[in-house]
């Protein structure tokens, strides 16, 4: 990337912006008001009007529910057509939208009135009889009749009363003791829990009045349908225009607001930013061709893709003194005005070049996981490819089930095909994770929602399970060793990247002190652990795992004692180098061992998810252990099989199971309920395991990437490359 400066007279700022926008390569750096004599620019004339029209267009698109699929053939759109057609569409859409709002409000009012009449329908009294009296008071409400009658009987202010009841609704007709008194019924009911109801102003029965309201509501709905149909017609007619107008106005707004990022004086401007180095000559030519000598385009510095720390850019010699002020002075001389500056180049904004991540179609979606931590700086190695190679594998290792893997992949395919942006990328990640979950599920014994399908198929399978039963305990311990070895390899990659980066940023000496020391400690310590030094103090599975995983083809009894002590010496040497180069980090000298052990969470989640699936199947279908056979779990599935298990001496029943404890054929309804209940437990249980798999395996894999792995070599914090301009989709720039 090359950092460039464009300096010129304000008389040509419009043409410069047009040329830069059309070239679509300049990532503009915002001016941060740090230099005396310069100030941030202001929007060009007409920006407010353009933004108002853009707001109008987007409002109309929202009203008409216009989306990208409604676009027609791209064509040019001149200003007169845009203004005239936009006003016509705006008036028509607003008129129809107002009419639609009025009709919807009227329909809601009718529905509220209908709902309000339901209590009166329960009473069965015509509405005209519930109002209009002089000598008696009528009150209608929802309350308990007994409480109402008791309150009225105790009221001295009421001479005579009667209560009509319909469901929870009561109608009270009462004559006050004092003919001139008002509100005596409500006063008498102060201590009663009653919800008073207003009597509708109608003379018909509640049923007749509801029928009238429903008829009015039906007519209003017909009118609303007509308006909706007309709005749909307007949408079909205007959708293409609105999409073209939005794009044209967005482009115009971006151009007119571009000077907000520039440094300006009264008569000149300075715009800075980054362009890909290979496009700089074309960019310079495009700007100069547009305005000639009224502008100076200068390449200030050039950044390489190789990390080189604080010196990631190098100055590019130009004509004159290599300063943008030379161009400012030329521009000012044209307007016979001098500019006071602080004497140096008016550079502004961040010095770090923007970053383009391009990892291809397969690894590309995993940029989302990297960016969640932080986009790589220009001087950093982009770890997306490594995340692509390790995250799905860790996820699949922890879940390891064909059934769950198929569901994860199906969910990912749905997200990938139905959404755009981040959800589409997450869908791709889910498909990769699901694929590896299927592969590991096959490896673990063709696991299908916790069932070993090889047992159901009656075939031999070399891997006997995940370590959940007495028969496959050795496999569980072997997977612990696999997790640790994976951690050693993963951390080695991180430290090697740190070594290379530090060597390029500084020199090999610094790399040896800062990264080489950790490499020596990490590998030396673990070589010592996997050696025959003090063999009796180390668990046997450390050395038996290789034979188990290779089905006896390869054996490993540990590194020789001499190699072990060499590893210990390497670890001590690493500590010495660390103490010389980075003494404060000696406090963390155990981190290479601790961080590797942290990868044991891979095996822990594997056992946890497998155990949850096993527990669900135990509850639903029951299981037993064949003490005379392989000693693994076998599921029962039927009441007849349960009886056989209970009558076989070599079979140790673990749990009878909900579906198998009762035979539907002999028990009847109880057996059917048990069968249905067991199926529900299985479905809900496996759904819970599926969801927890995302939160547990997904979060743990991400944590290992972010904390243990990225912590060795990666900081993040880069900026995305966002070139000034856009590709037209709905319009043509004729």
C-alpha positions as CSV (number, residue, x, y, z in Angstrom):
1,X,0.0,0.0,0.0
2,X,1.1,3.6,-0.7
3,X,0.3,6.6,1.3
4,X,-0.6,9.5,-1.0
5,X,-1.4,13.1,-0.7
6,X,-3.6,15.1,-3.0
7,X,-3.1,18.9,-2.7
8,X,-4.9,21.5,-4.7
9,X,-7.0,24.6,-5.0
10,X,-10.6,24.5,-3.7
11,X,-11.6,25.7,-7.2
12,X,-11.0,22.1,-8.5
13,X,-12.1,20.1,-5.4
14,X,-15.3,18.9,-7.1
15,X,-13.3,17.6,-10.1
16,X,-10.7,15.9,-7.9
17,X,-13.5,14.2,-5.9
18,X,-15.1,13.0,-9.1
19,X,-11.8,11.6,-10.4
20,X,-11.0,9.9,-7.1
21,X,-14.4,8.5,-6.8
22,X,-14.4,7.1,-10.3
23,X,-11.0,5.5,-9.8
24,X,-12.3,3.7,-6.6
25,X,-9.0,3.0,-5.0
26,X,-8.3,5.8,-2.4
27,X,-8.8,4.8,1.2
28,X,-9.3,8.3,2.6
29,X,-7.7,9.1,6.0
30,X,-9.8,11.5,8.2
31,X,-8.1,14.7,9.2
32,X,-7.9,15.0,13.0
33,X,-7.5,18.8,13.4
34,X,-3.9,18.5,14.6
35,X,-2.1,21.1,12.5
36,X,-2.2,24.9,12.9
37,X,-3.5,26.6,9.8
38,X,-5.7,23.7,8.7
39,X,-9.2,22.8,9.6
40,X,-11.6,20.0,8.6
41,X,-13.5,20.7,5.4
42,X,-17.2,21.2,5.0
43,X,-19.7,19.5,2.8
44,X,-20.0,20.8,-0.8
45,X,-23.0,22.9,-1.8
46,X,-26.2,20.9,-2.2
47,X,-25.3,18.2,0.3
48,X,-28.3,19.0,2.5
49,X,-30.7,18.7,-0.5
50,X,-29.2,15.5,-1.6
51,X,-29.4,13.9,1.9
52,X,-33.1,15.1,2.2
53,X,-33.9,13.4,-1.1
54,X,-32.0,10.2,0.0
55,X,-34.0,10.1,3.2
56,X,-37.2,10.5,1.1
57,X,-36.2,7.6,-1.2
58,X,-35.4,5.3,1.6
59,X,-38.7,6.1,3.4
60,X,-40.6,5.3,0.2
61,X,-38.6,2.0,-0.2
62,X,-39.6,1.1,3.4
63,X,-43.3,1.9,2.8
64,X,-43.4,-0.1,-0.4
65,X,-41.1,-2.9,1.0
66,X,-38.7,-2.6,-1.9
67,X,-35.7,-4.9,-2.0
68,X,-32.9,-5.8,-4.4
69,X,-35.0,-8.4,-6.1
70,X,-37.3,-5.7,-7.4
71,X,-34.5,-4.1,-9.5
72,X,-34.9,-3.9,-13.3
73,X,-32.3,-3.3,-15.9
74,X,-29.6,-0.8,-14.9
75,X,-29.7,2.5,-16.7
76,X,-28.7,6.1,-16.3
77,X,-30.7,8.6,-14.3
78,X,-30.4,12.3,-14.9
79,X,-31.1,15.0,-12.3
80,X,-34.3,16.3,-13.8
81,X,-35.8,12.8,-14.1
82,X,-34.8,12.0,-10.5
83,X,-36.4,15.2,-9.1
84,X,-39.6,15.1,-11.1
85,X,-40.2,11.3,-10.8
86,X,-39.3,11.3,-7.1
87,X,-41.9,14.1,-6.4
88,X,-44.6,12.2,-8.3
89,X,-43.9,8.9,-6.6
90,X,-43.6,10.6,-3.2
91,X,-47.0,12.3,-3.6
92,X,-48.8,9.2,-4.8
93,X,-47.2,6.9,-2.1
94,X,-47.8,9.3,0.7
95,X,-51.4,9.7,-0.3
96,X,-52.0,6.0,-0.4
97,X,-50.0,5.4,2.8
98,X,-52.1,8.0,4.6
99,X,-55.2,6.4,3.3
100,X,-54.0,3.0,4.4
101,X,-53.2,4.3,7.9
102,X,-56.6,5.8,8.2
103,X,-58.3,2.6,7.2
104,X,-56.2,0.5,9.5
105,X,-57.0,2.8,12.4
106,X,-60.7,2.6,11.6
107,X,-60.6,-1.2,11.4
108,X,-58.8,-1.3,14.8
109,X,-61.4,1.1,16.3
110,X,-64.2,-1.2,15.1
111,X,-62.5,-4.2,16.5
112,X,-62.0,-2.5,19.9
113,X,-65.7,-1.6,19.9
114,X,-66.6,-5.2,19.1
115,X,-64.3,-6.4,21.9
116,X,-66.0,-3.8,24.2
117,X,-69.4,-5.3,23.4
118,X,-68.6,-8.9,24.4
119,X,-69.5,-8.3,28.1
120,X,-72.9,-6.8,27.1
121,X,-73.7,-9.8,24.9
122,X,-73.3,-12.0,28.0
123,X,-75.9,-9.9,29.8
124,X,-78.4,-10.3,27.0
125,X,-80.0,-6.9,27.6
126,X,-80.5,-4.4,24.8
127,X,-78.2,-1.4,25.0
128,X,-81.1,1.1,25.1
129,X,-82.3,-0.3,28.4
130,X,-78.9,0.4,30.1
131,X,-79.0,4.2,29.9
132,X,-81.3,7.3,29.7
133,X,-83.0,7.1,33.1
134,X,-83.8,10.0,35.4
135,X,-84.9,8.4,38.6
136,X,-82.6,5.4,38.7
137,X,-78.9,4.8,38.1
138,X,-77.6,2.1,35.9
139,X,-74.0,0.8,36.3
140,X,-72.4,-2.1,34.3
141,X,-69.2,-3.8,35.3
142,X,-67.2,-7.0,35.7
143,X,-67.4,-8.2,39.3
144,X,-68.6,-11.0,41.6
145,X,-72.4,-10.6,42.0
146,X,-72.4,-11.6,45.7
147,X,-69.9,-8.9,46.6
148,X,-71.9,-6.3,44.7
149,X,-75.3,-7.3,46.3
150,X,-73.7,-7.2,49.7
151,X,-72.3,-3.7,49.2
152,X,-75.6,-2.4,47.8
153,X,-77.6,-3.9,50.7
154,X,-75.3,-2.1,53.2
155,X,-75.6,1.3,51.5
156,X,-78.0,3.7,53.2
157,X,-78.0,5.9,50.1
158,X,-79.8,3.3,48.0
159,X,-83.5,2.7,48.3
160,X,-84.1,-0.1,45.9
161,X,-81.8,-2.0,43.6
162,X,-81.7,-5.0,41.3
163,X,-78.7,-6.9,39.9
164,X,-78.7,-8.7,36.5
165,X,-76.0,-11.2,36.0
166,X,-74.5,-12.6,32.8
167,X,-71.3,-14.6,33.3
168,X,-68.8,-12.3,35.1
169,X,-70.8,-9.2,34.1
170,X,-73.3,-7.5,36.3
171,X,-75.8,-4.7,35.5
172,X,-77.0,-2.8,38.5
173,X,-80.2,-0.8,38.5
174,X,-80.7,1.2,41.7
175,X,-82.9,4.1,42.9
176,X,-81.2,6.5,45.3
177,X,-82.8,7.4,48.6
178,X,-82.2,11.0,47.7
179,X,-83.7,11.7,44.2
180,X,-81.3,14.5,43.6
181,X,-78.2,12.5,44.5
182,X,-75.7,11.4,41.8
183,X,-73.2,8.6,41.7
184,X,-74.6,6.8,44.7
185,X,-74.1,3.3,43.1
186,X,-70.4,3.9,42.4
187,X,-69.9,5.3,45.9
188,X,-71.5,2.2,47.4
189,X,-69.2,0.0,45.4
190,X,-66.0,1.7,46.5
191,X,-64.9,-1.3,48.5
192,X,-65.8,-3.8,45.8
193,X,-63.4,-5.2,43.1
194,X,-65.3,-4.1,40.0
195,X,-64.2,-3.0,36.5
196,X,-66.8,-0.5,35.3
197,X,-67.9,-0.6,31.7
198,X,-69.1,2.3,29.5
199,X,-72.4,1.5,27.8
200,X,-72.1,1.9,24.0
201,X,-74.2,4.6,22.4
202,X,-76.5,2.3,20.4
203,X,-80.2,1.3,20.6
204,X,-79.9,-2.2,19.2
205,X,-79.1,-5.4,21.0
206,X,-75.4,-6.1,21.5
207,X,-75.6,-8.9,18.9
208,X,-77.2,-6.6,16.3
209,X,-74.7,-3.8,17.1
210,X,-71.7,-6.3,16.7
211,X,-73.1,-7.4,13.4
212,X,-73.3,-3.8,12.2
213,X,-69.7,-3.2,13.3
214,X,-68.5,-6.4,11.6
215,X,-70.2,-5.3,8.4
216,X,-68.5,-1.9,8.6
217,X,-65.2,-3.6,9.3
218,X,-65.6,-5.9,6.3
219,X,-66.2,-2.8,4.1
220,X,-63.2,-1.1,5.5
221,X,-61.1,-4.2,4.8
222,X,-62.2,-4.2,1.2
223,X,-61.2,-0.6,0.9
224,X,-57.8,-1.5,2.6
225,X,-57.3,-4.3,0.1
226,X,-57.9,-1.9,-2.8
227,X,-55.3,0.5,-1.4
228,X,-52.8,-2.3,-0.7
229,X,-53.3,-3.4,-4.3
230,X,-52.7,0.1,-5.6
231,X,-49.6,0.4,-3.5
232,X,-48.4,-2.9,-4.9
233,X,-49.0,-1.5,-8.4
234,X,-47.0,1.6,-7.5
235,X,-44.2,-0.6,-6.2
236,X,-44.0,-2.6,-9.4
237,X,-43.9,0.6,-11.4
238,X,-41.5,2.6,-9.1
239,X,-39.3,0.0,-7.5
240,X,-36.6,0.1,-10.2
241,X,-36.6,3.9,-10.1
242,X,-36.3,4.0,-6.3
243,X,-33.3,1.6,-6.3
244,X,-31.6,3.7,-9.0
245,X,-32.4,6.9,-7.2
246,X,-31.1,5.6,-3.9
247,X,-27.8,4.5,-5.5
248,X,-27.4,7.8,-7.4
249,X,-28.2,9.9,-4.4
250,X,-25.9,7.8,-2.1
251,X,-23.1,8.3,-4.6
252,X,-23.8,12.0,-4.8
253,X,-24.0,12.3,-1.0
254,X,-20.7,10.5,-0.5
255,X,-19.0,12.9,-3.0
256,X,-20.4,16.0,-1.4
257,X,-19.5,14.9,2.1
258,X,-16.0,13.8,1.1
259,X,-14.4,17.2,2.1
260,X,-15.3,16.4,5.8
261,X,-12.2,14.1,5.8
262,X,-9.9,16.7,4.2
263,X,-7.6,19.3,5.7
264,X,-8.4,22.7,4.3
265,X,-7.5,26.3,4.3
266,X,-9.5,29.2,2.9
267,X,-8.5,28.5,-0.6
268,X,-6.8,25.0,-0.7
269,X,-7.3,21.5,0.5
270,X,-5.1,18.4,1.3
271,X,-6.6,14.9,1.1
272,X,-4.6,11.9,2.3
273,X,-5.1,8.2,2.1
274,X,-3.8,4.9,1.0
275,X,-4.0,3.2,-2.4
276,X,-2.6,-0.1,-3.6
277,X,0.9,0.6,-4.7
278,X,0.4,-1.0,-8.2
279,X,-2.6,1.4,-8.8
280,X,-0.8,4.6,-7.7
281,X,0.4,5.6,-11.2
282,X,-3.2,5.2,-12.6
283,X,-4.6,7.1,-9.7
284,X,-2.2,10.0,-10.2
285,X,-2.9,10.1,-13.9
286,X,-6.7,10.1,-13.4
287,X,-6.6,13.0,-10.9
288,X,-4.0,15.0,-13.0
289,X,-6.0,14.4,-16.2
290,X,-9.1,15.8,-14.5
291,X,-7.6,19.1,-13.3
292,X,-4.1,19.5,-14.7
293,X,-1.6,21.7,-12.9
294,X,-4.2,22.8,-10.3
295,X,-3.4,19.8,-8.1
296,X,-0.4,17.9,-7.0
297,X,-0.5,14.1,-6.3
298,X,2.4,12.7,-4.3
299,X,3.3,9.3,-3.0
300,X,4.5,10.0,0.5
301,X,5.5,6.5,1.7
302,X,5.2,2.9,0.8
303,X,4.3,-0.1,3.0
304,X,5.3,-3.7,2.3
305,X,3.4,-6.8,3.1
306,X,6.3,-8.2,5.1
307,X,6.0,-7.4,8.9
308,X,8.6,-4.9,9.9
309,X,7.3,-3.5,13.1
310,X,7.5,0.3,13.8
311,X,9.3,0.8,10.4
312,X,6.6,-0.8,8.2
313,X,6.7,2.2,5.8
314,X,9.5,3.8,3.9
315,X,9.6,7.3,2.5
316,X,9.3,7.8,-1.2
317,X,11.5,10.6,-2.7
318,X,9.6,13.1,-4.7
319,X,10.4,16.3,-6.5
320,X,11.2,19.5,-4.6
321,X,11.3,19.0,-0.8
322,X,8.9,16.0,-0.9
323,X,6.3,18.1,1.0
324,X,2.6,18.5,0.4
325,X,3.0,22.1,1.5
326,X,4.7,22.8,-1.9
327,X,1.4,21.9,-3.5
328,X,-0.5,24.0,-1.0
329,X,1.7,27.0,-1.8
330,X,1.1,26.5,-5.5
331,X,-2.6,26.4,-5.0
332,X,-2.6,29.4,-2.8
333,X,-0.5,31.4,-5.3
334,X,-3.2,30.9,-7.8
335,X,-5.6,32.7,-5.5
336,X,-2.9,35.2,-4.2
337,X,-3.4,34.0,-0.7
338,X,-0.7,32.7,1.7
339,X,-1.2,29.7,4.1
340,X,0.4,29.6,7.5
341,X,1.4,26.1,8.5
342,X,3.5,24.6,11.2
343,X,6.4,24.1,8.6
344,X,6.1,20.4,8.0
345,X,4.0,18.1,5.9
346,X,0.3,18.3,6.9
347,X,0.0,14.6,7.4
348,X,-3.1,13.5,9.3
349,X,-4.8,10.4,10.6
350,X,-3.4,7.0,11.5
351,X,-0.1,5.9,9.9
352,X,-1.1,2.3,9.7
353,X,-2.2,1.2,6.2
354,X,-5.7,-0.3,5.8
355,X,-5.9,-4.1,5.4
356,X,-7.5,-6.3,2.8
357,X,-8.1,-9.9,3.9
358,X,-8.3,-12.2,0.9
359,X,-8.3,-15.9,2.0
360,X,-10.2,-17.5,-0.8
361,X,-13.7,-19.0,-0.9
362,X,-13.0,-21.8,1.6
363,X,-11.1,-20.0,4.3
364,X,-12.7,-16.6,3.7
365,X,-15.7,-17.1,6.0
366,X,-13.3,-17.7,8.9
367,X,-12.3,-14.1,8.6
368,X,-15.4,-13.5,10.7
369,X,-13.9,-15.3,13.7
370,X,-10.6,-13.5,13.3
371,X,-12.3,-10.1,13.0
372,X,-14.3,-10.8,16.1
373,X,-10.9,-10.7,17.9
374,X,-9.6,-7.9,15.8
375,X,-8.7,-7.4,12.1
376,X,-5.0,-8.0,11.6
377,X,-2.7,-5.0,11.4
378,X,-1.0,-4.4,8.1
379,X,2.3,-5.6,9.7
380,X,0.8,-8.8,11.1
381,X,0.4,-12.3,9.8
382,X,-3.3,-13.0,9.0
383,X,-4.2,-16.1,11.0
384,X,-7.4,-16.8,9.1
385,X,-6.0,-19.8,7.2
386,X,-4.7,-21.4,10.5
387,X,-8.1,-20.8,12.1
388,X,-9.7,-22.5,9.1
389,X,-7.4,-25.5,9.5
390,X,-7.9,-25.9,13.3
391,X,-11.2,-24.5,14.4
392,X,-13.5,-27.1,12.6
393,X,-11.1,-29.9,13.6
394,X,-11.3,-29.0,17.3
395,X,-15.1,-28.6,17.1
396,X,-15.5,-31.9,15.3
397,X,-13.2,-33.7,17.8
398,X,-15.2,-32.4,20.7
399,X,-18.7,-33.4,19.4
400,X,-17.8,-36.3,17.2
401,X,-21.2,-37.6,16.2
402,X,-22.6,-38.3,12.7
403,X,-26.2,-37.3,13.7
404,X,-25.3,-34.0,15.3
405,X,-22.8,-33.3,12.5
406,X,-25.5,-33.7,9.8
407,X,-27.8,-31.3,11.7
408,X,-25.0,-28.7,12.1
409,X,-24.2,-28.9,8.4
410,X,-27.9,-28.6,7.5
411,X,-28.3,-25.5,9.7
412,X,-25.2,-24.1,8.2
413,X,-26.4,-24.8,4.7
414,X,-29.7,-23.1,5.5
415,X,-27.9,-20.0,6.8
416,X,-25.5,-20.0,3.9
417,X,-28.3,-20.1,1.3
418,X,-30.9,-17.8,3.0
419,X,-28.8,-15.0,4.4
420,X,-26.1,-12.6,3.4
421,X,-23.2,-11.0,5.2
422,X,-22.2,-12.3,8.6
423,X,-25.0,-14.9,8.8
424,X,-23.9,-16.4,5.5
425,X,-20.3,-16.6,6.7
426,X,-21.5,-18.2,10.0
427,X,-23.4,-20.7,7.8
428,X,-20.2,-21.7,6.0
429,X,-18.3,-22.1,9.3
430,X,-21.1,-24.3,10.6
431,X,-21.0,-26.5,7.5
432,X,-17.2,-27.0,7.9
433,X,-17.7,-27.7,11.6
434,X,-20.5,-30.1,10.8
435,X,-18.4,-31.9,8.3
436,X,-15.6,-32.5,10.7
437,X,-18.1,-33.6,13.4
438,X,-19.3,-36.2,10.9
439,X,-15.8,-37.4,10.2
440,X,-14.9,-37.7,13.9
441,X,-18.3,-39.3,14.6
442,X,-17.4,-42.1,12.1
443,X,-14.0,-42.5,13.7
444,X,-15.5,-42.8,17.2
445,X,-17.5,-45.8,16.2
446,X,-20.1,-44.4,13.7
447,X,-21.7,-42.5,16.5
448,X,-25.3,-41.6,15.7
449,X,-26.9,-39.4,18.4
450,X,-24.8,-41.3,21.0
451,X,-25.4,-44.8,19.6
452,X,-22.5,-46.8,18.4
453,X,-24.0,-47.8,15.0
454,X,-21.3,-50.4,14.5
455,X,-23.0,-52.4,17.3
456,X,-26.4,-52.0,15.7
457,X,-24.9,-53.1,12.4
458,X,-23.1,-56.1,14.0
459,X,-19.7,-55.1,12.5
460,X,-16.3,-54.8,14.0
461,X,-14.9,-51.3,14.5
462,X,-11.3,-50.6,15.6
463,X,-12.2,-47.5,17.7
464,X,-14.4,-48.7,20.6
465,X,-15.8,-45.3,21.7
466,X,-15.0,-42.0,23.4
467,X,-14.0,-43.4,26.9
468,X,-17.4,-43.4,28.5
469,X,-17.6,-47.1,29.3
470,X,-15.2,-49.5,31.0
471,X,-14.4,-51.1,27.7
472,X,-13.2,-47.9,26.0
473,X,-11.5,-46.2,29.0
474,X,-8.1,-46.5,27.3
475,X,-9.5,-44.6,24.3
476,X,-10.6,-41.7,26.6
477,X,-7.1,-41.4,28.1
478,X,-5.6,-41.6,24.6
479,X,-7.8,-38.7,23.5
480,X,-6.4,-36.8,26.4
481,X,-2.9,-37.3,25.1
482,X,-4.1,-36.3,21.6
483,X,-5.5,-33.1,23.0
484,X,-2.2,-32.3,24.7
485,X,-0.1,-33.1,21.7
486,X,-2.4,-30.9,19.5
487,X,-1.8,-28.1,22.0
488,X,1.9,-28.5,21.8
489,X,1.8,-28.3,18.0
490,X,-0.7,-25.4,18.0
491,X,1.4,-23.4,20.4
492,X,4.6,-24.2,18.5
493,X,3.1,-22.6,15.4
494,X,2.2,-19.5,17.4
495,X,5.7,-19.1,18.8
496,X,7.3,-19.7,15.4
497,X,5.2,-17.0,13.9
498,X,6.2,-14.8,16.9
499,X,9.8,-15.6,16.2
500,X,9.6,-14.7,12.5
501,X,7.7,-11.5,13.2
502,X,10.1,-10.3,15.9
503,X,13.1,-11.1,13.7
504,X,11.6,-8.9,11.0
505,X,10.5,-6.2,13.3
506,X,13.9,-6.0,15.1
507,X,16.5,-8.6,14.6
508,X,17.3,-12.3,15.3
509,X,18.7,-11.5,18.7
510,X,15.4,-10.0,19.9
511,X,13.6,-13.0,18.3
512,X,15.7,-15.5,20.3
513,X,15.1,-13.7,23.6
514,X,11.4,-13.0,23.1
515,X,10.1,-16.0,21.1
516,X,13.0,-18.5,20.9
517,X,13.1,-18.7,24.7
518,X,9.4,-19.8,24.9
519,X,10.0,-22.3,22.1
520,X,12.8,-23.9,24.1
521,X,10.8,-23.9,27.3
522,X,7.7,-25.3,25.7
523,X,9.4,-28.2,23.8
524,X,12.0,-28.9,26.4
525,X,9.5,-29.2,29.2
526,X,7.2,-31.5,27.2
527,X,10.0,-33.7,25.9
528,X,11.0,-34.2,29.5
529,X,7.5,-35.1,30.4
530,X,7.2,-37.6,27.6
531,X,10.6,-39.1,28.4
532,X,11.7,-42.1,30.5
533,X,13.2,-39.8,33.1
534,X,11.5,-40.9,36.4
535,X,9.1,-43.3,34.6
536,X,7.4,-44.5,37.8
537,X,6.2,-41.0,38.6
538,X,4.4,-40.7,35.2
539,X,1.1,-42.3,34.2
540,X,1.3,-45.2,31.9
541,X,-1.3,-43.8,29.4
542,X,1.3,-41.1,28.3
543,X,3.2,-43.9,26.6
544,X,0.4,-46.3,25.8
545,X,-1.7,-43.8,23.8
546,X,0.4,-44.1,20.6
547,X,-0.1,-47.9,20.5
548,X,-3.9,-47.5,21.2
549,X,-4.3,-44.9,18.5
550,X,-2.4,-46.8,15.9
551,X,-4.2,-50.1,16.8
552,X,-0.8,-51.6,17.9
553,X,1.0,-50.8,14.7
554,X,3.3,-48.3,16.5
555,X,4.5,-48.3,20.0
556,X,6.1,-45.5,22.1
557,X,7.7,-46.1,25.4
558,X,8.8,-42.5,25.9
559,X,11.8,-40.5,24.8
560,X,15.2,-42.0,26.0
561,X,16.5,-40.7,29.3
562,X,19.3,-38.8,27.5
563,X,16.8,-37.0,25.3
564,X,14.6,-36.2,28.3
565,X,17.5,-34.6,30.1
566,X,18.4,-32.7,26.9
567,X,14.8,-31.4,26.9
568,X,15.2,-30.3,30.5
569,X,18.4,-28.5,29.6
570,X,16.7,-26.8,26.7
571,X,14.0,-25.6,29.0
572,X,16.6,-24.2,31.4
573,X,18.4,-22.5,28.5
574,X,15.0,-21.0,27.5
575,X,14.6,-19.6,31.0
576,X,18.0,-18.1,30.9
577,X,17.4,-16.4,27.6
578,X,14.0,-15.2,28.8
579,X,15.6,-13.7,31.9
580,X,18.2,-11.9,29.8
581,X,15.7,-10.6,27.2
582,X,12.4,-10.2,29.1
583,X,13.0,-10.5,32.9
584,X,9.4,-9.6,33.9
585,X,8.1,-12.5,32.0
586,X,10.0,-15.0,34.2
587,X,6.9,-14.9,36.5
588,X,5.1,-16.8,33.7
589,X,7.7,-19.5,33.2
590,X,5.1,-22.2,33.7
591,X,2.8,-20.9,31.1
592,X,4.0,-23.3,28.3
593,X,3.1,-26.2,30.4
594,X,-0.2,-24.7,31.7
595,X,-1.3,-23.5,28.3
596,X,-0.8,-27.0,26.8
597,X,-2.7,-28.6,29.7
598,X,-5.5,-26.1,28.8
599,X,-6.0,-28.0,25.6
600,X,-7.2,-30.9,27.7
601,X,-10.6,-29.1,27.6
602,X,-10.9,-30.7,24.1
603,X,-11.1,-34.2,25.7
604,X,-13.2,-32.9,28.6
605,X,-15.9,-31.5,26.2
606,X,-15.7,-34.7,24.2
607,X,-16.5,-36.7,27.3
608,X,-19.1,-34.2,28.5
609,X,-21.1,-34.1,25.2
610,X,-20.8,-37.8,24.8
611,X,-21.9,-38.3,28.4
612,X,-24.9,-36.1,27.9
613,X,-26.0,-38.0,24.8
614,X,-25.5,-41.3,26.6
615,X,-27.6,-40.1,29.6
616,X,-30.4,-39.1,27.2
617,X,-30.3,-42.5,25.6
618,X,-30.2,-44.3,29.0
619,X,-33.3,-42.5,30.2
620,X,-35.2,-43.1,27.0
621,X,-34.2,-46.6,25.9
622,X,-32.2,-48.2,28.8
623,X,-28.8,-49.9,28.5
624,X,-26.7,-52.7,29.9
625,X,-23.0,-53.7,30.1
626,X,-22.0,-57.1,28.8
627,X,-19.6,-58.3,31.5
628,X,-18.8,-61.4,29.6
629,X,-18.1,-59.6,26.3
630,X,-16.5,-56.3,25.4
631,X,-17.7,-54.4,28.5
632,X,-19.3,-51.6,26.6
633,X,-22.7,-50.0,26.8
634,X,-25.5,-51.7,24.8
635,X,-28.9,-50.1,24.4
636,X,-32.1,-52.1,25.0
637,X,-34.9,-50.5,22.8
638,X,-37.7,-53.0,23.6
639,X,-39.4,-54.7,26.6
640,X,-38.7,-58.2,25.3
641,X,-35.0,-57.4,25.0
642,X,-35.1,-55.9,28.6
643,X,-36.5,-59.2,29.9
644,X,-33.7,-61.1,28.1
645,X,-31.1,-58.7,29.7
646,X,-32.6,-59.2,33.2
647,X,-32.4,-63.0,32.8
648,X,-28.8,-63.1,31.5
649,X,-26.1,-63.5,34.1
650,X,-23.4,-61.8,32.1
651,X,-25.5,-58.7,31.4
652,X,-25.4,-55.9,34.0
653,X,-28.4,-53.7,33.7
654,X,-27.5,-50.0,34.0
655,X,-31.0,-48.5,33.6
656,X,-34.3,-50.0,32.3
657,X,-35.3,-47.0,30.2
658,X,-38.7,-45.2,30.0
659,X,-39.8,-46.8,26.7
660,X,-38.6,-50.3,27.6
661,X,-39.8,-50.6,31.2
662,X,-43.4,-51.1,30.1
663,X,-44.6,-53.3,27.2
664,X,-47.3,-51.4,25.3
665,X,-48.8,-54.6,24.1
666,X,-49.4,-56.0,27.6
667,X,-49.6,-52.9,29.8
668,X,-51.9,-51.0,27.5
669,X,-52.3,-47.3,28.1
670,X,-49.4,-47.1,30.6
671,X,-47.1,-48.7,28.1
672,X,-48.2,-46.3,25.3
673,X,-47.6,-43.3,27.6
674,X,-44.2,-44.6,28.5
675,X,-43.3,-45.1,24.9
676,X,-44.4,-41.6,23.9
677,X,-42.7,-40.2,27.0
678,X,-39.4,-41.9,26.1
679,X,-39.5,-40.6,22.6
680,X,-40.1,-37.1,23.8
681,X,-37.2,-37.4,26.3
682,X,-35.0,-38.5,23.5
683,X,-36.0,-35.7,21.1
684,X,-35.8,-32.9,23.7
685,X,-32.6,-34.3,25.2
686,X,-30.7,-34.5,22.0
687,X,-31.9,-31.1,21.0
688,X,-30.4,-29.7,24.2
689,X,-27.2,-31.6,23.5
690,X,-27.2,-30.1,20.0
691,X,-27.6,-26.6,21.3
692,X,-25.1,-27.0,24.1
693,X,-22.6,-28.4,21.6
694,X,-22.6,-25.0,19.9
695,X,-22.0,-23.1,23.2
696,X,-19.5,-25.5,24.7
697,X,-17.5,-26.8,21.8
698,X,-17.8,-23.6,19.8
699,X,-16.8,-21.3,22.7
700,X,-14.0,-23.6,23.9
701,X,-12.5,-23.8,20.4
702,X,-12.7,-20.1,20.0
703,X,-11.1,-19.6,23.4
704,X,-8.2,-21.8,22.5
705,X,-7.7,-19.8,19.3
706,X,-8.0,-16.4,20.9
707,X,-6.2,-16.9,24.2
708,X,-3.6,-19.7,23.9
709,X,-2.9,-19.4,20.2
710,X,-3.3,-15.7,19.3
711,X,-1.7,-14.6,22.5
712,X,1.7,-15.7,21.3
713,X,1.9,-13.7,18.1
714,X,-1.3,-11.7,17.3
715,X,-2.7,-8.4,18.5
716,X,-5.2,-7.3,15.8
717,X,-6.6,-3.8,15.6
718,X,-6.2,-3.2,11.9
719,X,-8.5,-1.1,9.7
720,X,-10.5,-2.5,6.7
721,X,-9.6,-1.1,3.3
722,X,-12.6,0.9,2.3
723,X,-11.8,2.7,-1.0
724,X,-13.6,6.0,-1.8
725,X,-16.3,5.1,-4.4
726,X,-18.6,2.2,-5.1
727,X,-19.5,-0.1,-8.0
728,X,-22.8,0.8,-9.6
729,X,-25.4,-1.9,-9.5
730,X,-28.7,-0.2,-10.5
731,X,-27.4,2.7,-12.6
732,X,-25.0,3.5,-15.4
733,X,-22.6,6.4,-15.4
734,X,-23.2,7.4,-19.1
